[in-house]
Amino acid sequence: MRGGQDGTKWPMRPGSTLLQLSRVPHPTVVSATLMTGNICRQMLKPMMAACLYKPFAFAHRSAPTDISLHLRHLALVYPQNTRMLNSFSKKLLQRQSVPGPVRKECENGHHQNGYLNGDGESFHENGGRVVQINERSHARDPDMEEVVRSPYYSEGFRFGDTTCTEAIFILDVQLNLQPHESGAPHISSTANWPTPPTTLLRDFIQFHKTVAGAICLDSDMARYAEIAYHPPPSHDAKDIPNHISRFESDTSGSSCRLPSSPQLAMLALNYDYAGTAMPFNARHNLGIQGLLPSAIETQDMQKRRALVQLRSKETPLEKYIFMAQLRNTNVRLFYRIVCDELEELAPIIYTPTVGKACLEYSNIYPFLAPPGVPDGLYLTLSDLPNLTSVIRNYRPFPTDPSMTPQIAVISDGSRILGLGDLGVNGMGIPIGKLQLYVAGAGIDPRRTLPIVFDVGTNNETFLNDEFYLGVKHKRPSDEIFYPAVDAVLRALHEVYPDLLIQFEDWSSEHAFELLERYQNKIFCFNDDIQGTGAVILSGFINALRIVKEKDNVQPKDHRIVFFGAGSAGIGVAKQLLDYFVLEIGMPEEEAKRLFWIVDSKGLITQDRGDRLAQHKVYFARTDNNGRQFKELFDVVEYVKPTVLIGLSAVPRTFDETVLRRMGELNKQPIIFPLSNPMTQAECSYEEAMVHTKNRCIFASGTAFPVYTVPETGEKRIPGQGNNMYIFPGLGLGSIVAKPKHITNKMVFASAVALAKALTEEEIAQNLLYPSLTRIRQVSAQVAAAVCVQAVQEGLATDPDVLGYIPTDDAETTQHRGPGWERLIKFMESHMWRADQDGYGADKLVVNRSRM
């Protein structure tokens, strides 16, 4: 803890905001030294250009004075560690009254008066120059290292022989209280202010963050040590230096004006930015008159224009790039379009197009967003000593620091879809996944965190590619890998204790090991293992219902062949096995005998002669009597399956001979080629229908076109076992219920809820999954089921959820009745909507509620 001159205490920690106020000789001046948390160098240039490299002023409606905040000096310091940070902060706060110096110990042991530049010269208080603090002027102060060399220095901060990408931002300011030009009466005591000076300064800083979208302050402002106020003297506007830009309140006190030449790119960081939908008064208040065309549009008009442009693109990748640019410049318009046109856009922003986008990610990355707009958090092994500060750097919407992440999707890029090791190029997956969380379950886009942990790649193509943007070395050994992942997870929960972490597209062995290590320890789940299993289980439940009703095939009579034994394949198999145990009532060993797993070497048996990966051992057959089966067709002949599921990422392995044989063995064979993207699918919908004489029950992992039966003209809609039906609702329910951890039973409950979400019309069409147009309604049901299960297991901690789900309410726990319907509405009330905060002409960009 650190204290002020009046004994006030406030917390001191890396990334905190410190504000020290002291008495000053001038009766109308309050001085403050402000220290922010870490900032990334990408923000430095626009930060200075937009507002910090000049003094400025603004008026607060509830104050009897105008307030001018005068920049006195600016410094950037990179401490080696937390001890240095605390030491430096202590030195910073040991200061004499302004305009005296920040006290610094010099080589001779005396306090040096006056601000210093890098050469030890006095710093001109009003010149707005950048101070350097280096070893020459502070030889006995190792905590202070060389800082920025010029206002536009953007190559990184030098620390010893290392170029750093973050620093502590220190701003010494002078707060001048002047009477309103309207002649407001002088008030001699702060006690008579409608708003006390401390709150005014807080409001100013919050306003500054809102309009500039740059200063990375902690959301909890530190307590003020001391403040002095004296009646201001008479004031005339001509006394204000001409280089001070004015911020003026409108008649409602709800908006302010930026400096005259802000960068429009900065506004992309503002959640409220609406582009050409911004009305004239908002443009005036933001100081961007003349920087946009004169037309004032509605969001509907913007949407229609965007769709025309989108649909004019010739390739899916071009459409992906267009939508990425839109997301990074007008986030609410982007999600309005995605939510309204989800069936059209889901294949663009995620599979199958995201596969191509990942392959090309290093080539297209510079063109996906304006400069300075981050699209995700990139962590490397070299970041391990400073993980918490690096994590705090990611603030895509810095105008509202209360919007801390609720959910993170993290990948190491080692197994992207069916494309293999893509390294840092795998960032497209966390980004795309979180877009579906927003579209599918209404997670606030400001509260999502896409992460790629770039530990290297074993992909020689990328290692030799001059344009590859990731770390160019081989992946580390497990002895390095697992402790590094552990450090990242601990740091994430240190910065954001309630963060839900979803693992995505890790290599099979790492995926299972990480899930086993952390599932019952932290708030996390693995979508490849658990989410994929749940969504396929849901379609599988409905497929079993169809063949039971129409062909009298009982659940216990099924024989299930899996082609593919990676993390997804084994994860799905275990989920299906749980269904036979929990819902059908079969003993586990009996249920396990319904499954045959095939990998690249053939049917997995205990006597095959090779060393099986640990995750494959569970399903290894022992009843093969020494026979081994290499080819998939031979396995089909041997097992005579009712169900064929592919998760191999090997295209066209469900060939004509395999599909014809499945059609001969079953009236309605269940065919699930689930590999993504489309190019890796085991077969297409058309191939499955043609070779089974239009009789198969089909679900794929990627979207296939509708099939028309040649003889009748009947159109058949393929089922898509898209994880989007599960993970958004699972994530929403988990965020709302706040369980200590996510259990297999919660995941299973999500699958059962999805299977029950079909409407009567969808059941009549033999659909396995609901229409994507109802995704939010479906996600609300899935989320409600997760909450019920969390309460039943005694793991839910949210008091509102506990109030909605009394343990003695049998109907709610069985997903029916008024209590269940109320719970679904409660889930829907937590969903973000693109229009919920007003848009464009309906709302000024900077309003009083955000000050």
N, C-alpha and C positions, 0 to 999 in steps of 0.2 A: 504494500500500500504506500502511496505517496500523499503528502498533505500540503495544504495551502497555508498562507500566512495567518489565517484565522482558525487554523486547526481542522478545517474541513478535510475529510478523507475521500479519496476516490481510487478506484482500482487502476492498476497499471499492468498492462500485458501487451504483448506484440499485437499490433493491429488496432489498438485502442486510440481514441481521440483524447488528447490532452489540451486543456484550455486554461491558461493562467492569466488572470486579470489583475492589474495592480494600479495603485493610485498614480496619478501623473500630475505634473506641475500645471498644465493647462486645464482650466476649470471645465472645459467641455469635452475633454478627451478621455476615453477609456482605452487602454491598450491591451492587446491580447497576443499571446503566442500560441499558435495552433499547430498541432502535430497530427498528421493523419496516419492511418495504417499504410501498409505497403501499396505502392502503385506500380503498374507495369509501364515499361518505357514506351509502349505503343500509345499510352494516354498522354504522355508528356507534351508532345508538340501541340495537339489540338487543345490541351488544357491551357497551355500558355497563350496560344493564339486566340482562343475564345474569350478569355476573361482575366487570367491571372497576371498577365504582364503589364497591367496598368491599374491604377486606383479606380474605384468606382463607387457609386452610391445608390441607395434606394430609399423609398419612403414606406413606412409601415403605418397602416391606417389607425391602429390603436395607440400609436405613440404621439406625443405632442411635438415631436421633432422629426426632421429628416435625419437619416443616418448615413454617413459616408464611411466606407471601410477603405482605409488607405494602406496599400501594400508597402511595407517597410523593408523587409528583405525576405528572400526566398533561398532555401538551400535544400539539397537532396543528399542524404547520407545513407550509406549501406553498411550497417553493423554486421559483424561476423555471426553473431548469435544473440540469444535472448539476454544474456548477461550484459553484452555490450549495449543492447537496446535500452535496458533499464538504467545502465550507468549513464548513457548519453542523455536519457530523459531527465535524470536527476540533475545533471549539469545544466541542461536547458532551462530547468525550472528554478535554478539558483541564480536569479537575475536581479539587477537593481531596477529602480523605477525608470520607466520609459520617459524621456528618450535616452536613458543611459544604456549600458551595454548588456547583452547576455554575457554573464561572467564566464570567462574561459581562462584556464590556467596555462600560462605560457612558459617558455623555457626558463625564465628567470624566477619563476614562482610567484610573480605579481599578477594581479588582475589587469587585463588589458581593457581600457575604456574605448568605447566606440566600436561600431561594426567593422568587420574586416573583410576585405576581399582576399583572393588567393595570394596576393603579393604583400599582405599585411597593411594595405592602405586603408584609410577610413572609408567606410561605405556611405555613399550619399543617401540619406534616408528616403528621399522622394524620387530617386532616380529610377527605381524599378529594376536595378541591375541584379544579376544573379551572384550570390556570394559563393565563394569557394572556401571550404574548410579543409586544409591539408596539413601534412606533417610539418611543413616549413613554419607555419604560423602557430602550430600547436604541437610542438615536438614531444611534450610530456603527456599528451592526451591521445593514446592509441585508439580510443573508441571512435574518434572522429576521422573519417577517411576522406580521400578526395571525392568531390562531388561533381555535379554537372559543369561542363565547361562553357556552355552557351545556352540561351533559351531554346534553341532548336537542336540541341545535341540529342541524337536519337540512335547512336550506334551501341549504346549500352553504357553502364557505369563501370568505371575501372575500380577494381578492388584488388590490390596487389597485382598478380599476373592474370587475374580472372576478369572477364567481362560479365557483369551481372545484369539481369533484366528487371530488377525491381529495386526500390529504394524507399526510404522514409521521406516523406514530403513535409517540410517544415515551413510555415508561413508566419512571419511576425507582422501583425497588422495593428493599425491605429483606428479606433472606432470614434468618430466625431459625431456628437449629438448637436444638431442645429434645428432652430425653430422652423416650422412649416412656413412656406411663403404666404400661406393663407392667413398668417397672423395668429396662429394658435397661442394661447396664453402660456407664459412660462410657469413651470411647476417646479417648486423648490425642493421637493422630496420625492424620491422614487416610490414612496408608499402611496402617493396619490395617482401614480400612473395606472391607466387601465391595464397595461401590460408591463411588467417589470423589465428593466434593461437586460437582465439575464435571458429572459424569454425572447426579447427582441433580437438579441445576438444569435440565439438558437434558431429563431425564425429566419434570420438572414442567411445563416449557414445552410439551413434546409432549403431555402429558396435558391441559393447559389447552386446547390447540388441538383435541384430540379431543372433549372433552366440550362445549366451548362452540361449536366450529365457527365461530370468528370471527376470531381473530388471524391476520393474513396474514403469517406469518413465512416467510422463505426456507427451503428444505429443508436447505441447508447451514448449520448453525449456525457462527457465527464462533468462532475459538479464543478461549479466555479469557485475558485478560492477566495476571491475578493473583488468587489466592484464599488466604484465611487461615482457619484453623480453630483453635479453642481449646476445651478441655473445657467443656461446658455446665454451668452451675450447677444446683442442685436446682430442680425444677420442679413446680408444682402446677397442675392444670387450671383452678383458679379464677383463676390469674394471667393467663389468656388473656382479652383484652378480649372483652366479650360480643357485639361486633359482628363478630367473626371467625367465619365459617362454617367448619365442620369437614368435612374429607374423610377418611373412614376406610377402611382396607384391609379386605377380607374375609379369611377365613382363608387363601385362596390367594394373596392379594396381587394379585388380577387385576382388581379393579374399585374405583372411587372414587365419591364422592357429589358431586353438583353443589351450588351454593348452593340454598337452599330454594325459591326462586321463579324458576326459569329459564323462558324462553319456549319453549313447545312448538314454535313456528315455527322456532326455531333448530335443533331436532332434525331437521327436514326436510333440513338441510344435511349430515346425518350419513348416510353410506352404510349404516351398520348399523341405522338406525332401522327398526323393524318394526311400529310401531303397536300394534294390539291383539294381536299375536303376542308381544309382549315379556313375559317371565315376571316374577313378583313381585320376585325379587331384582334384576333389571335395573331395574325401575321404582324400587325403593328406592334403588339405587346412583345413579340419575340424579336422585333427588329429585323424581320426578313421581308419587308415589303420590297417588291421589285425583284425578288429572288425566286418567285414562283409565277407561273402564268396567272392571269387575272381571274379565270373562271373558278367558281366555287362549286364543287361537285358533291354529290351524295356518295355514300359508300356503295350503293347499288350501281351507280354509274361507273365508279372505279372498278367494281367487280366485273361488270360487263366488258369494259375495255381490256382488263387483264385476261379474261377468258378468250377474247378474240386473239390477243397476242399469243397466249399459251397454245391455243389450238392451231395456230399458223406454223408452229415449230414442226420440223419434219421428223425429228428423231426423239425418242424418249429422253435421251441424255440432254438434249437442248431444252426440253421441257423441265427437266430436273434443275438445270442451272437457272432457268427463268424463275422458277418457284423459290429457289434458294435466295436469289437476289431480292425477291419480293419479301420473303420472311425477314431478311436482314435490313430492310428499309421501312417496312410498314407491317409490323407483326400482326396487328389485329385484322387488317385486310387479308393477309395471308390465311389466317385461320378461319375467317369468314368464308373464303372460297373453299378451303379444304373441307370444312364441316358441311357446307351446302352441297358440294360436289364430290363427296368422299369416294363413291364407287369409281369415279373417273380418275381421281387424284391419288388414291391409296397406292395403286401400282406405279405411280410416278415418284412419290416421295419415299416409298419403301419398295419392297420387292414387287416386281423383278428389277426395276430400273436402278435401285440403289446398288445392286451388284455391279453394274457397269460403272456407276458413279464412283464406287470404291476402287475399282481397277484404275480409274483415271483421276483419282482424287488429287494426287500431287500435281497433275497438269491443270486441273480446273480450280484448285483451291483459291488462287489469287483473284478469281473472277466471281466468287460466290457472295461477296459482301463488300461494302465500302471499307476503306482503310480505317483501322482502329476498332472495327466492330467484330468482336470475337464470336466464333461459331462453336467453341467448345474449350475444354480444359485439357491441355497436353502436358502430361507428366512424364518425366524420364528418371532414370536411376540417379542422375546428377542432381535432381531436385530433392532427394531424400533428406538432406540436412535442413532444408527450409520448406518442408511440405505445407505446413499450416499457412505460411505467408503466401506461397504460390497458389494454394487453393483459394485464399481470400482475394487474389487478383481477379478471379473470374466473376465479373459483375456485368452481365450483358445489359442490365437495366439499372445503372447506378443511381438513377434519379430517385429510387425508392429502396433504401437499404433494408427496410423491414421485410422485403420479399426474399427471404433466404430460401435456398433450395429445400424442397420436400422430398425429391426423388432424384437419384443419380443412376444413369446407365453407364457402366464401365466395361471396357473391353481392352485386351492387349493386342488385338488384331491378329491373333495366331490361327484362328479358324473362322474366317468370314464367310457366312453362308456355306455354299459348297465350293468356294473358290480358293480355300487354303489360307496360307500365311500372307497377309497383305500389310502387316506392320501398321504404321501410322495411317495408312490409307483406309484402315477400318473405321476411322472416325465417322464415316457416313452412317454406320449402323447405330451408334448411340444417338446421333442427331435425329435420324429417321424414326427410331423407336420412340423417342420422347415426343416427336410430333404426333405420333399415334396416341400416346397417352393424353395429349391435349385434345385431339379430335375425338377420341373414343370415350374418354372418361372425364373430360373437362378439368384436367390438372392445369393450374395456372401456368402459362408458358414462362412467366418470370420466376417460377419456382422449380425449374428443371435444370439438371446439370449433366451434360454429356461429357464423358471423360474417355480418353484413350491413354493407357499406360504404355508408353512407347519404350520397351526394353530392348528393342532391336528386331531384326527379322532374319530368318533363314532363307528367305527368297532371294536367290542370286540375281534374278532379273532386277529387283529393286536395289540391291546392294551395288549394282553396276550402272544404275540409271542416274544420270547427272541431275535429273529433275526430281528425284525422290526426296521428299521433305522430312523423312523420319531419320532416326538414329541409324547410322550405317555401320552396324556391327552385328555379329551373330547374337542370338538370344542367349541369356546367361544360363548357367546350371541351376538345378533346383535348389542348391544350397544358397544361392544368391536370390533366386526368384521368390521363393516363399517368404523369407523375411522382408523382402521389398514390398510385396503385396500386403503383408501384415502391417507394415509401416504406413502404407497409403490408406488402408481401411481405418486404422487408428486415428490418423490425422483427419480424415473426413469426418469421423464422429466427434473428434475434438472440436472442430470448427462448427459442425452442424450436428448436435447430439441426436436429433430426431430424424435424421436423414435415412430414407429407405434406399438401400443399395441393390441394384439389379445387375447381376453378372450377365454378360452377353458375349457370345462367340469367342470363348476361350478354348484352347485345345482340349480334347476329350479327357485326358488323364488329369490335367490341371483343373478342369471344370468340376469333375467329380470330387477331387481332393479338396478344392476350395469350398464346395458346398458342404462336404462332410465336416470340415474344420469350423465353419462359421454359422451354419444354419441354426444351431441352437444357442449361439453366443451373441450374435448381433442381428440387427434388423435388416434382413437381406433375403433374396431368393435368386435362383438361376432360371431364366426363362427358357433356355435351350433344353434343360433337363425337366424342369417342373412345368413351365408354361406350355411347351410343346406337348408334353405328355397330357396335360389337362385338356387342351383344345382337341387333340386327337381322341382322347377318351370320350369327350362330349359327342363328337360325330360318330364314334364307335358305338356308344350307347344307343343312339338313334338308328344306326344301321342294324344293330342286333334286334331292335324293336321291329323294324320293317321285315326282316327275314323270319322273325318269330311269328308275326301276324300273318304273313303271306305264304311262307314256305314251311312253317312249323319247325324251324331249326331252333332248338333250345340252346340257351347260353352254354351249358355244360358240354354240348356236342361240337363246339367250334374247335378248329385247329388253325393256329395263327402262325404264319411265317413272317419273320422280319428280315428284310434284306438291308443290312447296314447295322453296325454294332458300335457306333460312336456314342458320344454323350447323349445326343438326341434320341438315337435308336433305343438304347438301354433305358433311358429315362421314360420314354413312351411305354415301353414294354412293362416297366414296373408300375406305371400308373394304371395300365389296363389290368394287370394282375391284381392290384388293389381293389378294382371294381368287382372282380369275381370273388374276392375274399369278403369285402365289406357289404356288397349289395346282393350278391347271389348266395353267399354263405358257404362257399367252398373252403376247405382247409388250404393253407398256403401251398403245401407240397403238391396237392392235387391240382390246384390252379396253375402252378408253375409248369406242369406237364402239358398244358395247352399251348406252350410257346416253343418255337424252333427259331433260333437266331443264326443268320448267315452273314459272315464277313467276307473279306477279299480272298480268304483261303478256303471258303466253303462253310458247310454246317459246323457250328461250334460244338465240339464234343470234348469230354474230358480226356479221351485217349487219342486225340488227333495227332499228338506228337510234337506240338509246338508249345512255347510258353505263353499262356494266355494272359492278357492284361487283366488287372484285378477286377475291373468293372464287368468283364465278360464271364467271369467264373460262375456267377450266380445262376445263369441260364444254360450253362454247358450241359449237354445231354449225356446221360449215362446208359440209355436204353437202345443204343444203336448197334449193339452186338458186334462191335469192331468194324462196322462198315463206315466208310467216310464218303462224303458227297461234296464234290468240288463245284459243280455247275448248279446254277439256280434251277434250271429245268429238272435236273436230277432230284433236287430237294423237293420240288413240287410233285414229281412222280412218287417219291417216297412218302411224303407226309399227307398228300391229298388235302391241301388246306382249303378252308372256307374263306379265309382272310389272308390277303397278301399286302404287306405294308413295306414301303421303300423309304429308307432314310440313308441312302448310300452316297448321294451326290455323284453317282455314276449314270450318265444319261442313257436312255433307251435300253436298259437292262430288262425291263418288262417288255420283251419283244413279242412278235406275233405268236411264236410257239408257246411261250409261257401264258400269254393271255388266252389263247384258244383253249389250252388245257384247263385253265381256271373256269372258262365258260362251260366246258364239258363236264367238269366235276360238280358244278353248282348251278341251281336255277338262277340265283342272283349272287354272283361272286362279289365279295367286298374287296375293292381295289383302291388302295391309298398310296399313290406315288407322291411322297411328301417333300422331296428334296427341292431346295431353292438354290438359285433362281430358276426360271423356266428352262434355261439351257441345260440344267443339271437334272431335271426331272426324269424319273425312271420310265415314264411314258406320258403321252398327252391324253386329254379327255377323248378326243376323236379316235385315237388308236385303241383305247380301252373299250369304247362303245362298238367300234367296227368289229374287233376281234372277239367280242363276247356276244355278238348279235344283239347289241343295244340293251343288254340285260344287267350290266354291272351296276353296283352301287359305288359311287366314285367320290373321292375327296382328294384334293391335291394341296400342296403347300404353297403353290403360286396360282395366280389367276389364269384360267384357260377360258377361251371363248365358248359361248353357248353352242351346243351341238344340235343340228336339225336331223331328225330321223328321215332318211331318204324316202322310205315307203309311205310314210304318213304325213310328213311335213311337221310333225310334232317337235317343239323346241324343248330341249332338256338343259337344265341349268346345272353346271358342275358344282359340287360342294368344294369349298376352299377351307381347308383346316388351317386358317390363318391365326397365328397366336394373338392377333389383335382382338379376337373375341374373348380372350382370357386376361392378358396382362394388364390392360387398362383398368378393368374392374377389380382385379386382384390388387393392383397398386392403389386404387382409390379406397377400397375397403380397408386396406392395411394402414394407409395414411390417416383415415378417419378414426379407426378403432385404436390405433397405436398399440398393437400387441408387442410384447417383449421380443418376440421373434415369430417368424412365419413357419407354421408346421405343415407337414404333408397333408394333414386332415383339412387344413384351410384351402390348400390347393385343390384337393379332391372335392371339397364343397363347391369351389368355383366351377369345376367341370360339370357337376350334377346340375347346378343352377343354370349353366349355359344350355345343357340338354333340355331342360324344362322350359327354356325361353321361347321355343317355337310357338307361333300362333296356329290356330286351327287351319288357316289357309295354307300356311307353310307346311304343315303336316300332310295336308291333302296332296301337295305337290311332291311328296317324298323328299323334301329338302332335309339335309342333315344339319344345316346351320341357318340362323336367321339372316334376313337381309341386312346388308351393311348400312342401309338407310336408317335402321333402328338401333345403331350401335350404342348410342348413349342410354337408351332405354334398357338394352341388354346389359350394359356395363353396370347400371344401377342395380339390377337384379344380382349380378355376380358380386358386386361390392357388398350388398346387403347379406348375401350368404356367407361371405368371408367374415363379416362382423358378427353374425350369429355364431359361427364356429369359434371365433376368438373369444366370445363371451362364454360359450359352453366349456371351453378349455381353461377358462380362468386366466387368460393372457391379455385380454383387452384392458386398456388403462384409461381410455377416454371416458369422462363421466357422462357426457351426453349419450354416447352409444350405450353405456350401461343402463341409462335411464330409458332408452328406447327398447331394450331387449331384456325384460325381466326374466329371470331363469325359470319362473313357473308358468310362462306363457307358452303353452304347447303349440298353439297354432303358428305363432311367429317362428318358433324353432323348426317347425315343419314346412316353412315357406308358404304359408297361406293365412287368410283371415285379415281383418282390419289392421292388426299390429304389423303384419308383413308389408301391407300396402303403405302404411305410414313410414316404415323404415326405408322403403324404396324412395319415397318422396324426400326423406331426409338425405339420402345419398344424392339425389338430383340437386338438392339445395347447395351441395358442396361443389357443383360443377361450374367451372368458369365458362363464360360466353363472350364471344368477340364483341358484343354490343352492350355488355353490362355496365360499363363505365361511361357511356356516352361516347360520341365519336364526331370529330370534325365540327361542323357548325352547331352541334348540340352541346358543345362543351368547350370552354377555353382550355388551352393546353396547360397553363399554369393556373391553378385555382387555389382559393384560400384553404381548402381542406388539405392540400398537400404542402402547405408552408410549415 
